[in-house]
Amino acid sequence: MKRLENKVVLIAGGTTGGRLGHGSIMRQIKPGDIVEPCVLESVQGDAVQIPPPAQIIIHLQFRRFAGCPICNLHLQSYIRRHRELAENQIQEVAVFHSPKSAMLEHQLGAPFSFVADPDKEPYKAFGVEASIMSVLNPKAWPSAIKGLLQQGPGFPSHGESALGLPAEFLIDSTGMVITVHYGKHASDQLEFDELLELVRKAQQPTP
């Protein structure tokens, strides 16, 4: 198992074929792809193993920058209901393209793992992109306003970007990607109840 120190994640093609590593052309992941074993280091100092242990499904979500009011508003529902994650055998991991110092300002004390990826290596490996529509799409504005009011203003610091798009993946203990969600704007993300429904469906025995 590789200890990556958040530098690069390799994806070995499952049903879609192909292999992605450092220097590869970025492609988007599809259900059925297999994630090679690796370890990411969280800002809390924990080792995040991918794939997760047996019977566990990892919810790997790629956020934007550490102070993003949309991201931090969205994560509040996961923080409030984190016990339900454990009850449903879900390991929650949130990745930001921010330095550890910026994340400790905003995400310190969270009940699950946060990963700093300022070089965007896992972002590239998982095909997570940026777009001006991240903030120009009107569907993102209500969450932006609510986040500003509840979380306060947050602006990208040096090396961060406000144009990042969110993305989310469910990965089982064999390394297979079960679910893929690439956001089309900054607030296009899986709500907590949507996540639970997807996980419960994946946990149902195959007929």
ChimeraX attribute file (.defattr): number of C-alpha atoms within 10 A of each C-alpha:
attribute: neighborCount
match mode: 1-to-1
recipient: residues
	/A:1	9
	/A:2	14
	/A:3	16
	/A:4	16
	/A:5	16
	/A:6	21
	/A:7	16
	/A:8	25
	/A:9	26
	/A:10	21
	/A:11	20
	/A:12	18
	/A:13	19
	/A:14	17
	/A:15	12
	/A:16	13
	/A:17	12
	/A:18	11
	/A:19	17
	/A:20	21
	/A:21	17
	/A:22	14
	/A:23	10
	/A:24	11
	/A:25	11
	/A:26	16
	/A:27	15
	/A:28	13
	/A:29	23
	/A:30	20
	/A:31	18
	/A:32	18
	/A:33	21
	/A:34	25
	/A:35	24
	/A:36	19
	/A:37	18
	/A:38	20
	/A:39	21
	/A:40	27
	/A:41	19
	/A:42	21
	/A:43	19
	/A:44	17
	/A:45	11
	/A:46	14
	/A:47	16
	/A:48	20
	/A:49	17
	/A:50	23
	/A:51	22
	/A:52	21
	/A:53	14
	/A:54	10
	/A:55	12
	/A:56	19
	/A:57	29
	/A:58	26
	/A:59	21
	/A:60	20
	/A:61	22
	/A:62	28
	/A:63	26
	/A:64	28
	/A:65	30
	/A:66	27
	/A:67	24
	/A:68	24
	/A:69	24
	/A:70	25
	/A:71	24
	/A:72	23
	/A:73	19
	/A:74	18
	/A:75	18
	/A:76	13
	/A:77	13
	/A:78	19
	/A:79	17
	/A:80	11
	/A:81	13
	/A:82	18
	/A:83	13
	/A:84	14
	/A:85	20
	/A:86	12
	/A:87	8
	/A:88	15
	/A:89	17
	/A:90	23
	/A:91	20
	/A:92	21
	/A:93	18
	/A:94	19
	/A:95	29
	/A:96	27
	/A:97	24
	/A:98	25
	/A:99	20
	/A:100	19
	/A:101	11
	/A:102	17
	/A:103	20
	/A:104	16
	/A:105	10
	/A:106	15
	/A:107	19
	/A:108	12
	/A:109	10
	/A:110	16
	/A:111	15
	/A:112	17
	/A:113	22
	/A:114	28
	/A:115	26
	/A:116	25
	/A:117	24
	/A:118	19
	/A:119	16
	/A:120	20
	/A:121	21
	/A:122	23
	/A:123	24
	/A:124	21
	/A:125	24
	/A:126	25
	/A:127	16
	/A:128	23
	/A:129	20
	/A:130	17
	/A:131	14
	/A:132	13
	/A:133	16
	/A:134	24
	/A:135	19
	/A:136	13
	/A:137	13
	/A:138	13
	/A:139	16
	/A:140	18
	/A:141	17
	/A:142	12
	/A:143	19
	/A:144	22
	/A:145	15
	/A:146	14
	/A:147	20
	/A:148	17
	/A:149	12
	/A:150	13
	/A:151	19
	/A:152	14
	/A:153	13
	/A:154	17
	/A:155	13
	/A:156	16
	/A:157	14
	/A:158	8
	/A:159	11
	/A:160	20
	/A:161	16
	/A:162	19
	/A:163	19
	/A:164	24
	/A:165	25
	/A:166	27
	/A:167	25
	/A:168	23
	/A:169	21
	/A:170	24
	/A:171	28
	/A:172	26
	/A:173	16
	/A:174	18
	/A:175	23
	/A:176	22
	/A:177	22
	/A:178	19
	/A:179	19
	/A:180	18
	/A:181	17
	/A:182	20
	/A:183	20
	/A:184	20
	/A:185	23
	/A:186	30
	/A:187	22
	/A:188	17
	/A:189	22
	/A:190	18
	/A:191	12
	/A:192	16
	/A:193	11
	/A:194	10
	/A:195	18
	/A:196	16
	/A:197	11
	/A:198	14
	/A:199	23
	/A:200	11
	/A:201	10
	/A:202	15
	/A:203	15
	/A:204	8
	/A:205	6
	/A:206	5
	/A:207	3
